[in-house]
Amino acid sequence: MRKHERGEMTEELDGRLTRKGELARQRILESALRLFGDRGYEETTMREIAAEAGYSPGLTYRYFASKEELVLVLYQNLDEELDQYTRELPPTSLSERLHQTLSQQLTLLAPYRGVFSALFGTTLNPHSKVGVFGASAAEIRRRARKSYLRVIQGAKDAPREAQREDLATVLYGAHMALVLFWLIDQSKNAARTRLFLAFLCDVLKLMQPVLWLSPVRQSLARLATIIGPLLGDERYQDEDYQSNEVSL
């Protein structure tokens, strides 16, 4: 074992990483993401990640138990950044707050487009350990959905309290749809994705005046019931869903 690696092994004090340990962890993560983008996720091994970072496999495994953990940390970091962003949004209209949040999401994702392209099939597999709809990412989805609830609650024209939970689930669903569209969008500078973003915000603006109407309210609740189990809505569980018996 190299000298700097022996030093790293003794750097955990009171359960917290020292600054040097944090830098090592970040270096390993960045090396992994670079290799995922260049070589592909499935083709990249932990040994190759360790070599790229300049550490031994043993030290690399000390910080990350698997490739899956590296991807989940990326999800978590992006989620935390968006969560913090929504806490600092000014109290403007709901459509403006949604536009700002979705725009920020695209900005945060931009440096990792190659990584997510390499992960595309894997992230959509609900049985994968790094699937965005899988069990490993469940807490991340719950927190992301709550960010959209915060977007709604802080708006000057927020809808009635009874509708906010349903709308948060639907807006988070729009978030996921936008990200998937962005990943397959081949237009210059993702121009079509920006048009899609503007469209989603315009639809929300058109819907807001009629959200209180019974048919609209019931449709919103019905949609939230259907997609809620996939999107971290804690009011619904997969086992509670009955395709022919949705109660509103």
BAROMI-923824 format. One record per residue: residue in three letters; x, y, z of N, C-alpha, C in turn. Coordinates in steps of 0.05 Angstrom, whole numbers. Atoms other than C-alpha are relative to their C-alpha. Example, Ala and Ser with C-alpha at 12.3 -4.5 7.8 and 13.67 -1.06 7.14 Angstrom:
<atoms>
+------+--------+--------+--------+--------+--------+--------+--------+--------+--------+
! rest !    n.X !    n.Y !    n.Z !   ca.X !   ca.Y !   ca.Z !    c.X !    c.Y !    c.Z !
+------+--------+--------+--------+--------+--------+--------+--------+--------+--------+
!  ALA !     18 !    -24 !      0 !    246 !    -90 !    156 !     18 !     24 !      0 !
!  SER !    -16 !    -24 !     -1 !    273 !    -21 !    143 !    -15 !     22 !     14 !
+------+--------+--------+--------+--------+--------+--------+--------+--------+--------+
</atoms>
This chain:
<atoms>
+------+--------+--------+--------+--------+--------+--------+--------+--------+--------+
! rest !    n.X !    n.Y !    n.Z !   ca.X !   ca.Y !   ca.Z !    c.X !    c.Y !    c.Z !
+------+--------+--------+--------+--------+--------+--------+--------+--------+--------+
!  MET !     17 !    -24 !      0 !      0 !      0 !      0 !     18 !     25 !      0 !
!  ARG !    -15 !    -25 !      1 !     26 !     69 !    -18 !     -3 !     17 !     25 !
!  LYS !      0 !    -16 !    -24 !     43 !    119 !     36 !    -24 !     17 !      3 !
!  HIS !     23 !    -18 !     -3 !    -12 !    168 !     20 !    -26 !    -15 !      5 !
!  GLU !     24 !     16 !     -4 !    -62 !    111 !     20 !     -2 !     -9 !     29 !
!  ARG !      1 !      7 !    -29 !    -41 !     88 !     90 !    -10 !     23 !     16 !
!  GLY !     10 !    -24 !    -15 !    -53 !    159 !    113 !    -29 !      3 !     -2 !
!  GLU !     29 !     -2 !      4 !   -122 !    159 !     82 !    -15 !    -19 !     18 !
!  MET !     14 !     21 !    -15 !   -140 !     96 !    119 !     -5 !      8 !     30 !
!  THR !      3 !     -7 !    -28 !   -132 !    130 !    187 !    -14 !     27 !      3 !
!  GLU !     11 !    -27 !      0 !   -170 !    194 !    170 !    -28 !      3 !      9 !
!  GLU !     28 !     -2 !     -9 !   -238 !    178 !    198 !     -1 !      5 !     30 !
!  LEU !      1 !     -7 !    -28 !   -249 !    213 !    264 !    -28 !      6 !      9 !
!  ASP !     27 !     -4 !    -11 !   -313 !    209 !    305 !    -21 !     -4 !    -22 !
!  GLY !     19 !      6 !     20 !   -349 !    180 !    245 !     -2 !     19 !    -23 !
!  ARG !      0 !    -20 !     21 !   -333 !    239 !    200 !     25 !      0 !    -15 !
!  LEU !    -24 !      0 !     17 !   -286 !    243 !    141 !     14 !     27 !      4 !
!  THR !    -15 !    -24 !     -1 !   -230 !    293 !    147 !      0 !     13 !    -28 !
!  ARG !      0 !    -14 !     25 !   -219 !    344 !     92 !     15 !    -17 !    -22 !
!  LYS !    -15 !     16 !     19 !   -167 !    299 !     59 !    -16 !    -24 !    -10 !
!  GLY !     17 !     23 !      8 !   -215 !    240 !     60 !    -23 !      9 !    -18 !
!  GLU !     21 !    -10 !     17 !   -270 !    282 !     30 !     10 !      5 !    -28 !
!  LEU !    -12 !     -5 !     27 !   -224 !    302 !    -27 !      4 !    -26 !    -14 !
!  ALA !     -4 !     26 !     12 !   -207 !    229 !    -39 !    -26 !    -12 !    -10 !
!  ARG !     26 !     10 !      8 !   -280 !    210 !    -41 !    -10 !     15 !    -25 !
!  GLN !      9 !    -15 !     24 !   -295 !    266 !    -90 !     16 !     -7 !    -25 !
!  ARG !    -17 !      8 !     23 !   -236 !    246 !   -134 !     -9 !    -27 !    -11 !
!  ILE !     10 !     26 !      9 !   -261 !    175 !   -137 !    -26 !      3 !    -15 !
!  LEU !     26 !     -4 !     13 !   -331 !    198 !   -154 !      3 !     12 !    -28 !
!  GLU !     -4 !    -13 !     25 !   -307 !    244 !   -209 !     13 !    -19 !    -21 !
!  SER !    -12 !     20 !     18 !   -263 !    189 !   -238 !    -20 !    -20 !    -10 !
!  ALA !     21 !     20 !      8 !   -321 !    140 !   -239 !    -18 !     12 !    -21 !
!  LEU !     19 !    -13 !     18 !   -368 !    189 !   -273 !     14 !      5 !    -27 !
!  ARG !    -15 !     -4 !     25 !   -314 !    205 !   -325 !      1 !    -26 !    -16 !
!  LEU !     -2 !     26 !     14 !   -305 !    131 !   -341 !    -27 !    -10 !     -9 !
!  PHE !     27 !      8 !      9 !   -380 !    118 !   -343 !     -7 !     14 !    -26 !
!  GLY !      7 !    -15 !     24 !   -387 !    173 !   -395 !     17 !     -9 !    -24 !
!  ASP !    -19 !      7 !     22 !   -326 !    150 !   -436 !     -3 !    -29 !     -9 !
!  ARG !     -1 !     29 !      6 !   -330 !     74 !   -431 !    -27 !    -13 !      2 !
!  GLY !     25 !     13 !     -5 !   -401 !     60 !   -410 !     -1 !    -10 !     29 !
!  TYR !      3 !      8 !    -28 !   -429 !     41 !   -342 !      6 !    -30 !      4 !
!  GLU !     -4 !     29 !     -3 !   -431 !    -35 !   -351 !     29 !     -8 !     -5 !
!  GLU !    -27 !      8 !      7 !   -361 !    -38 !   -381 !     21 !      9 !     20 !
!  THR !    -19 !    -11 !    -19 !   -328 !      1 !   -325 !      1 !    -17 !     26 !
!  THR !     -3 !     15 !    -24 !   -301 !    -37 !   -265 !     10 !     18 !     23 !
!  MET !    -10 !    -15 !    -23 !   -285 !    -14 !   -195 !     31 !      2 !      0 !
!  ARG !    -29 !     -1 !      2 !   -212 !    -32 !   -207 !      9 !     22 !    -19 !
!  GLU !     -7 !    -22 !     19 !   -210 !     15 !   -267 !     -6 !     27 !     12 !
!  ILE !      6 !    -26 !    -13 !   -243 !     70 !   -226 !     22 !      7 !     20 !
!  ALA !    -21 !     -5 !    -19 !   -190 !     61 !   -172 !     26 !      9 !    -14 !
!  ALA !    -24 !     -8 !     15 !   -134 !     65 !   -224 !     -2 !     28 !    -11 !
!  GLU !      4 !    -27 !     10 !   -164 !    127 !   -255 !      3 !     21 !     21 !
!  ALA !     -2 !    -19 !    -22 !   -168 !    161 !   -188 !     28 !      1 !     13 !
!  GLY !    -27 !      1 !    -12 !    -97 !    140 !   -168 !      0 !    -13 !     27 !
!  TYR !      1 !     13 !    -26 !   -117 !     97 !   -109 !     -1 !    -30 !     -4 !
!  SER !      2 !     29 !      1 !   -115 !     23 !    -92 !    -30 !     -8 !      0 !
!  PRO !     28 !     10 !     -2 !   -179 !    -19 !   -101 !    -10 !     -1 !     28 !
!  GLY !      9 !      2 !    -28 !   -180 !    -30 !    -26 !     -9 !     27 !     11 !
!  LEU !      8 !    -26 !    -10 !   -182 !     44 !    -10 !    -25 !     10 !    -14 !
!  THR !     24 !     -8 !     15 !   -233 !     57 !    -65 !    -25 !    -13 !     12 !
!  TYR !     23 !     14 !    -12 !   -278 !      4 !    -35 !     -6 !     10 !     28 !
!  ARG !      5 !    -11 !    -27 !   -270 !     37 !     33 !    -20 !     23 !     -2 !
!  TYR !     17 !    -24 !      4 !   -305 !     99 !      6 !    -26 !     -7 !    -15 !
!  PHE !     23 !      7 !     16 !   -353 !     66 !    -43 !     -1 !    -31 !     -3 !
!  ALA !      2 !     29 !      0 !   -377 !     -6 !    -36 !     -4 !    -12 !    -28 !
!  SER !      6 !     10 !     26 !   -397 !    -12 !   -109 !     -4 !     22 !    -20 !
!  LYS !      6 !    -19 !     21 !   -409 !     22 !   -176 !    -28 !     12 !      5 !
!  GLU !     27 !     -9 !     -5 !   -482 !     27 !   -157 !     -1 !     23 !     21 !
!  GLU !     -1 !    -21 !    -21 !   -465 !     68 !    -95 !     10 !     26 !    -12 !
!  LEU !    -10 !    -24 !     13 !   -426 !    117 !   -138 !    -22 !     15 !    -15 !
!  VAL !     22 !    -12 !     15 !   -487 !    129 !   -182 !    -21 !     12 !     19 !
!  LEU !     19 !    -10 !    -19 !   -533 !    136 !   -123 !     10 !     26 !     14 !
!  VAL !    -11 !    -24 !    -12 !   -487 !    188 !    -93 !     -3 !     24 !    -20 !
!  LEU !      5 !    -20 !     20 !   -492 !    227 !   -158 !    -29 !      9 !      1 !
!  TYR !     28 !     -7 !     -2 !   -568 !    224 !   -154 !     -5 !     17 !     25 !
!  GLN !      4 !    -13 !    -26 !   -565 !    246 !    -81 !     11 !     29 !     -1 !
!  ASN !    -12 !    -27 !      1 !   -518 !    305 !    -95 !    -17 !     19 !    -17 !
!  LEU !     17 !    -17 !     17 !   -562 !    331 !   -152 !    -26 !      7 !     14 !
!  ASP !     25 !     -5 !    -14 !   -624 !    323 !   -109 !      4 !     21 !     22 !
!  GLU !     -5 !    -19 !    -22 !   -593 !    361 !    -51 !      4 !     28 !    -11 !
!  GLU !     -4 !    -27 !     12 !   -572 !    418 !    -97 !    -27 !     12 !     -9 !
!  LEU !     26 !    -10 !      9 !   -642 !    424 !   -126 !    -17 !      7 !     25 !
!  ASP !     14 !     -5 !    -25 !   -672 !    419 !    -56 !      8 !     27 !     12 !
!  GLN !    -10 !    -25 !    -10 !   -629 !    477 !    -33 !    -10 !     23 !    -17 !
!  TYR !      9 !    -21 !     19 !   -647 !    517 !    -95 !    -29 !      8 !      5 !
!  THR !     29 !     -6 !     -4 !   -722 !    511 !    -82 !     -5 !     14 !     27 !
!  ARG !      3 !    -14 !    -25 !   -712 !    536 !    -11 !      5 !     30 !     -2 !
!  GLU !     -8 !    -28 !      4 !   -684 !    601 !    -38 !    -16 !     15 !    -22 !
!  LEU !     15 !    -12 !     21 !   -735 !    615 !    -92 !    -16 !     24 !     11 !
!  PRO !     17 !    -23 !     -9 !   -770 !    683 !    -88 !    -30 !     -7 !     -3 !
!  PRO !     29 !      6 !      0 !   -846 !    683 !    -76 !    -14 !     12 !    -24 !
!  THR !     13 !     -9 !     24 !   -868 !    694 !   -148 !    -23 !    -19 !     -7 !
!  SER !     22 !     17 !      8 !   -923 !    660 !   -188 !     10 !    -29 !     -1 !
!  LEU !     -6 !     28 !      1 !   -926 !    584 !   -189 !     13 !     -8 !    -26 !
!  SER !    -12 !      7 !     26 !   -911 !    579 !   -263 !     29 !     10 !     -2 !
!  GLU !    -27 !    -11 !      1 !   -850 !    624 !   -255 !     19 !    -17 !     18 !
!  ARG !    -16 !     16 !    -18 !   -825 !    583 !   -196 !      6 !    -27 !    -12 !
!  LEU !     -4 !     25 !     13 !   -835 !    519 !   -235 !     21 !      3 !    -22 !
!  HIS !    -19 !     -4 !     22 !   -797 !    547 !   -295 !     28 !      3 !     11 !
!  GLN !    -27 !     -4 !    -12 !   -739 !    569 !   -250 !     11 !    -27 !     10 !
!  THR !     -9 !     25 !    -12 !   -736 !    501 !   -216 !      8 !    -20 !    -22 !
!  LEU !     -7 !     18 !     21 !   -738 !    460 !   -280 !     24 !      9 !    -16 !
!  SER !    -24 !    -10 !     13 !   -687 !    506 !   -313 !     25 !     -6 !     16 !
!  GLN !    -23 !      7 !    -18 !   -641 !    496 !   -253 !      6 !    -29 !     -2 !
!  GLN !     -5 !     29 !      3 !   -650 !    421 !   -259 !     16 !     -6 !    -25 !
!  LEU !    -15 !      4 !     25 !   -626 !    423 !   -331 !     28 !     10 !      2 !
!  THR !    -27 !    -11 !     -4 !   -567 !    466 !   -311 !     17 !    -19 !     17 !
!  LEU !    -15 !     19 !    -17 !   -547 !    417 !   -256 !      7 !    -25 !    -15 !
!  LEU !     -5 !     25 !     15 !   -553 !    358 !   -303 !     20 !      3 !    -23 !
!  ALA !    -16 !     -5 !     24 !   -515 !    389 !   -361 !     28 !    -13 !      1 !
!  PRO !    -27 !     12 !      0 !   -445 !    368 !   -339 !      1 !    -30 !      0 !
!  TYR !      1 !     29 !     -3 !   -468 !    296 !   -331 !    -16 !    -13 !    -23 !
!  ARG !     17 !     11 !     22 !   -505 !    286 !   -397 !     12 !    -26 !    -11 !
!  GLY !    -12 !     24 !     10 !   -454 !    235 !   -421 !     -4 !    -23 !     20 !
!  VAL !      4 !     21 !    -21 !   -460 !    197 !   -355 !    -28 !    -11 !     -1 !
!  PHE !     27 !     10 !      1 !   -535 !    194 !   -358 !     -8 !    -13 !    -26 !
!  SER !      5 !     14 !     25 !   -535 !    175 !   -431 !     11 !    -29 !      2 !
!  ALA !    -12 !     27 !     -3 !   -489 !    116 !   -413 !    -18 !    -17 !     19 !
!  LEU !     17 !     14 !    -20 !   -537 !     98 !   -356 !    -29 !     -3 !     -8 !
!  PHE !     28 !     -3 !      8 !   -601 !    109 !   -396 !    -16 !    -25 !      5 !
!  GLY !     15 !     25 !     -2 !   -625 !     37 !   -401 !     -1 !    -10 !     29 !
!  THR !     -2 !     10 !    -27 !   -601 !     20 !   -331 !    -18 !     16 !     19 !
!  THR !     16 !    -17 !    -18 !   -635 !     79 !   -297 !    -30 !     -4 !     -3 !
!  LEU !     29 !      4 !      4 !   -702 !     62 !   -328 !     -9 !    -28 !      8 !
!  ASN !      7 !     27 !     -9 !   -699 !    -10 !   -303 !     -7 !      1 !     29 !
!  PRO !      8 !     -2 !    -28 !   -739 !    -11 !   -238 !     12 !    -22 !     17 !
!  HIS !    -12 !     21 !    -15 !   -703 !    -75 !   -218 !     30 !      5 !      4 !
!  SER !    -28 !     -7 !     -3 !   -634 !    -43 !   -224 !      5 !     14 !     26 !
!  LYS !     -7 !    -13 !    -25 !   -599 !    -20 !   -161 !      4 !     30 !     -4 !
!  VAL !     -3 !    -29 !      5 !   -589 !     48 !   -195 !    -24 !     10 !    -16 !
!  GLY !     24 !     -9 !     14 !   -658 !     52 !   -227 !    -13 !     23 !     14 !
!  VAL !     11 !    -24 !    -13 !   -689 !    120 !   -215 !    -28 !     -6 !     12 !
!  PHE !     26 !      8 !    -12 !   -755 !     84 !   -201 !      2 !    -24 !     18 !
!  GLY !     -5 !     23 !    -16 !   -723 !     29 !   -161 !      0 !      6 !     30 !
!  ALA !      1 !     -3 !    -29 !   -722 !     16 !    -86 !     24 !     16 !     11 !
!  SER !    -24 !    -14 !    -11 !   -651 !     43 !    -76 !     -2 !     30 !     -2 !
!  ALA !      3 !    -29 !      3 !   -672 !    112 !   -100 !    -26 !     11 !     12 !
!  ALA !     26 !     -8 !    -10 !   -738 !    114 !    -62 !      1 !     25 !     17 !
!  GLU !     -2 !    -24 !    -17 !   -715 !    165 !    -10 !      7 !     25 !    -16 !
!  ILE !     -6 !    -22 !     17 !   -686 !    209 !    -64 !    -25 !     10 !    -14 !
!  ARG !     25 !     -8 !     13 !   -753 !    209 !   -100 !    -18 !     14 !     20 !
!  ARG !     17 !    -13 !    -20 !   -790 !    226 !    -36 !      9 !     29 !      5 !
!  ARG !    -10 !    -26 !     -6 !   -745 !    285 !    -23 !     -4 !     19 !    -24 !
!  ALA !      3 !    -17 !     24 !   -748 !    310 !    -95 !    -29 !      8 !     -3 !
!  ARG !     28 !     -8 !      2 !   -824 !    308 !    -94 !     -6 !     22 !     21 !
!  LYS !      4 !    -21 !    -20 !   -823 !    349 !    -30 !     11 !     27 !     -8 !
!  SER !    -11 !    -25 !     11 !   -781 !    401 !    -66 !    -22 !     13 !    -17 !
!  TYR !     21 !    -12 !     16 !   -839 !    410 !   -114 !    -24 !      9 !     17 !
!  LEU !     21 !    -10 !    -19 !   -888 !    415 !    -56 !      9 !     27 !     11 !
!  ARG !    -11 !    -25 !     -9 !   -843 !    471 !    -31 !     -4 !     22 !    -21 !
!  VAL !      4 !    -18 !     23 !   -846 !    504 !   -100 !    -28 !     11 !      0 !
!  ILE !     29 !     -7 !      0 !   -922 !    504 !    -95 !     -6 !     17 !     25 !
!  GLN !      7 !    -14 !    -25 !   -927 !    527 !    -22 !     11 !     28 !      1 !
!  GLY !    -12 !    -27 !     -1 !   -882 !    587 !    -33 !    -10 !     19 !    -22 !
!  ALA !      9 !    -17 !     22 !   -919 !    614 !    -94 !    -22 !     19 !     10 !
!  LYS !     20 !    -20 !     -7 !   -961 !    677 !    -90 !    -28 !     -9 !     -7 !
!  ASP !     26 !      9 !      9 !  -1017 !    642 !   -127 !     -4 !    -30 !      5 !
!  ALA !      2 !     28 !     -6 !  -1012 !    574 !    -94 !    -29 !     -9 !      1 !
!  PRO !     27 !     11 !     -1 !  -1074 !    530 !   -101 !     -9 !     -6 !     28 !
!  ARG !     10 !      7 !    -26 !  -1117 !    508 !    -44 !     17 !    -22 !     13 !
!  GLU !    -16 !     19 !    -15 !  -1083 !    468 !     11 !     -6 !    -29 !     -8 !
!  ALA !      8 !     28 !      6 !  -1123 !    405 !     -7 !     10 !    -10 !    -26 !
!  GLN !    -10 !      9 !     27 !  -1095 !    404 !    -78 !     30 !      0 !     -2 !
!  ARG !    -29 !     -4 !      3 !  -1022 !    418 !    -64 !     15 !    -26 !     -1 !
!  GLU !    -14 !     25 !      0 !  -1001 !    347 !    -50 !     -3 !    -14 !    -27 !
!  ASP !      5 !     12 !     26 !  -1033 !    321 !   -114 !     16 !     14 !    -22 !
!  LEU !    -14 !    -15 !     20 !  -1003 !    377 !   -155 !     30 !     -4 !      2 !
!  ALA !    -28 !      6 !     -4 !   -934 !    365 !   -125 !      9 !    -25 !    -14 !
!  THR !     -6 !     25 !     13 !   -936 !    294 !   -149 !      0 !      3 !    -31 !
!  VAL !      2 !     -4 !     29 !   -958 !    315 !   -219 !     23 !     17 !    -11 !
!  LEU !    -22 !    -17 !      9 !   -905 !    369 !   -224 !     27 !    -15 !      1 !
!  TYR !    -24 !     17 !     -1 !   -851 !    320 !   -202 !      0 !    -20 !    -24 !
!  GLY !      2 !     17 !     24 !   -877 !    274 !   -257 !      8 !     15 !    -25 !
!  ALA !     -8 !    -17 !     23 !   -868 !    332 !   -306 !     31 !      3 !      0 !
!  HIS !    -29 !     -1 !     -3 !   -797 !    339 !   -280 !     13 !    -24 !    -12 !
!  MET !    -12 !     25 !     11 !   -782 !    266 !   -295 !     -3 !     -2 !    -30 !
!  ALA !      5 !      1 !     29 !   -813 !    271 !   -364 !     19 !     19 !    -15 !
!  LEU !    -17 !    -20 !     13 !   -772 !    333 !   -380 !     29 !    -11 !     -1 !
!  VAL !    -27 !     11 !      0 !   -707 !    299 !   -359 !      4 !    -23 !    -20 !
!  LEU !     -1 !     22 !     19 !   -722 !    237 !   -401 !      1 !     12 !    -29 !
!  PHE !      0 !    -13 !     27 !   -738 !    282 !   -461 !     27 !     13 !     -6 !
!  TRP !    -27 !    -13 !      3 !   -673 !    321 !   -450 !     21 !    -20 !     -8 !
!  LEU !    -20 !     21 !      5 !   -633 !    256 !   -452 !     -1 !     -9 !    -29 !
!  ILE !      2 !      9 !     28 !   -660 !    238 !   -522 !     -1 !     23 !    -20 !
!  ASP !      2 !    -24 !     18 !   -663 !    309 !   -549 !     26 !      5 !    -14 !
!  GLN !    -24 !     -4 !     16 !   -613 !    317 !   -605 !      1 !     28 !    -13 !
!  SER !      0 !    -27 !     11 !   -631 !    389 !   -622 !     24 !     16 !     11 !
!  LYS !    -23 !    -17 !     -8 !   -576 !    442 !   -618 !     -6 !     14 !     26 !
!  ASN !      3 !    -12 !    -27 !   -566 !    465 !   -546 !    -26 !     -8 !     14 !
!  ALA !     25 !     11 !    -13 !   -626 !    422 !   -526 !    -23 !     20 !     -3 !
!  ALA !     21 !    -21 !      5 !   -672 !    475 !   -558 !    -28 !    -11 !      4 !
!  ARG !     27 !     12 !     -3 !   -732 !    427 !   -560 !     -7 !     -5 !     29 !
!  THR !      5 !      4 !    -29 !   -724 !    412 !   -486 !     -9 !     27 !     12 !
!  ARG !      8 !    -26 !    -11 !   -728 !    487 !   -471 !    -29 !      7 !     -9 !
!  LEU !     27 !     -5 !      9 !   -791 !    491 !   -513 !    -20 !    -17 !     16 !
!  PHE !     17 !     17 !    -16 !   -820 !    432 !   -476 !     -3 !     11 !     28 !
!  LEU !      1 !    -12 !    -26 !   -803 !    466 !   -410 !    -20 !     23 !      0 !
!  ALA !     18 !    -22 !      2 !   -839 !    529 !   -432 !    -29 !     -9 !     -3 !
!  PHE !     27 !     12 !      4 !   -899 !    487 !   -454 !    -12 !     -9 !     26 !
!  LEU !     10 !     10 !    -26 !   -905 !    453 !   -386 !     -8 !     23 !     18 !
!  CYS !      6 !    -23 !    -17 !   -904 !    520 !   -351 !    -25 !     15 !    -10 !
!  ASP !     23 !    -13 !     12 !   -956 !    549 !   -399 !    -25 !    -17 !      7 !
!  VAL !     23 !     17 !     -7 !  -1002 !    489 !   -387 !     -8 !      4 !     29 !
!  LEU !      6 !     -5 !    -28 !   -996 !    499 !   -312 !    -14 !     27 !      4 !
!  LYS !     12 !    -26 !     -2 !  -1013 !    572 !   -320 !    -30 !      0 !     -9 !
!  LEU !     27 !      3 !     10 !  -1075 !    554 !   -360 !    -18 !    -16 !     19 !
!  MET !     16 !     18 !    -18 !  -1097 !    501 !   -310 !     -7 !     14 !     26 !
!  GLN !      3 !    -10 !    -27 !  -1090 !    542 !   -247 !    -28 !     13 !      6 !
!  PRO !     26 !    -12 !     -7 !  -1155 !    583 !   -253 !    -23 !    -20 !      3 !
!  VAL !     22 !     19 !     -1 !  -1196 !    519 !   -260 !      6 !    -24 !     18 !
!  LEU !     -8 !     22 !    -17 !  -1160 !    474 !   -210 !    -22 !     -6 !     21 !
!  TRP !     20 !      4 !    -21 !  -1217 !    484 !   -160 !    -25 !    -14 !    -10 !
!  LEU !     24 !     13 !     11 !  -1270 !    457 !   -208 !      1 !    -30 !      5 !
!  SER !      1 !     28 !     -8 !  -1293 !    388 !   -188 !     11 !    -19 !    -21 !
!  PRO !    -11 !     19 !     19 !  -1277 !    351 !   -254 !     31 !      2 !     -1 !
!  VAL !    -29 !     -3 !      2 !  -1207 !    381 !   -256 !     13 !    -10 !     26 !
!  ARG !    -11 !      9 !    -26 !  -1195 !    369 !   -182 !      1 !    -30 !      2 !
!  GLN !      1 !     29 !     -1 !  -1217 !    297 !   -188 !     20 !    -13 !    -20 !
!  SER !    -20 !     11 !     19 !  -1174 !    285 !   -250 !     28 !      3 !     10 !
!  LEU !    -27 !     -4 !    -12 !  -1113 !    314 !   -215 !      5 !    -21 !     21 !
!  ALA !     -3 !     20 !    -22 !  -1125 !    269 !   -155 !      3 !    -28 !    -12 !
!  ARG !     -2 !     27 !     13 !  -1135 !    209 !   -201 !     27 !     -5 !    -11 !
!  LEU !    -26 !      2 !     11 !  -1070 !    222 !   -237 !     21 !     -4 !     22 !
!  ALA !    -18 !      2 !    -22 !  -1033 !    231 !   -171 !     -1 !    -28 !     12 !
!  THR !      3 !     27 !    -10 !  -1061 !    164 !   -148 !     14 !    -20 !    -17 !
!  ILE !    -12 !     19 !     19 !  -1036 !    129 !   -210 !     31 !      2 !      1 !
!  ILE !    -29 !     -3 !      2 !   -965 !    158 !   -213 !     13 !      3 !     27 !
!  GLY !    -11 !     -5 !    -27 !   -956 !    172 !   -138 !     18 !    -22 !     10 !
!  PRO !    -18 !     20 !    -11 !   -927 !    104 !   -119 !     28 !     -1 !    -14 !
!  LEU !    -26 !     -1 !     14 !   -872 !    113 !   -172 !     17 !     24 !      7 !
!  LEU !    -13 !    -26 !     -2 !   -855 !    184 !   -152 !      4 !      9 !     29 !
!  GLY !     -6 !     -8 !    -27 !   -846 !    183 !    -77 !    -22 !     13 !     16 !
!  ASP !     23 !    -11 !    -14 !   -916 !    204 !    -57 !     -7 !    -19 !     23 !
!  GLU !      3 !     18 !    -23 !   -920 !    175 !     13 !    -28 !     -7 !      7 !
!  ARG !     29 !      7 !     -4 !   -996 !    175 !     12 !     -8 !    -25 !    -13 !
!  TYR !      7 !     24 !     16 !   -995 !    118 !    -37 !     23 !    -20 !      0 !
!  GLN !    -19 !     22 !      2 !   -961 !     51 !    -39 !     -8 !    -17 !    -23 !
!  ASP !      6 !     17 !     23 !   -955 !      4 !    -98 !    -21 !    -21 !      6 !
!  GLU !     19 !     21 !     -6 !   -994 !    -50 !    -62 !    -28 !     11 !      4 !
!  ASP !     26 !    -12 !     -4 !  -1051 !     -1 !    -50 !    -14 !      5 !    -26 !
!  TYR !     12 !     -7 !     26 !  -1062 !     11 !   -124 !    -16 !    -24 !    -11 !
!  GLN !     17 !     20 !     13 !  -1119 !    -27 !   -155 !    -10 !     13 !    -26 !
!  SER !      6 !    -13 !     25 !  -1128 !    -12 !   -229 !    -29 !      4 !     -5 !
!  ASN !     29 !     -3 !      5 !  -1203 !    -21 !   -227 !    -15 !     12 !     24 !
!  GLU !     13 !     -9 !    -24 !  -1216 !      7 !   -158 !     15 !     24 !     11 !
!  VAL !    -13 !    -24 !    -10 !  -1186 !     77 !   -152 !    -21 !     18 !     13 !
!  SER !     20 !    -17 !    -14 !  -1225 !    115 !    -99 !     11 !     28 !      2 !
!  LEU !     -8 !    -29 !     -2 !  -1224 !    191 !   -100 !    -16 !     13 !     22 !
+------+--------+--------+--------+--------+--------+--------+--------+--------+--------+
</atoms>
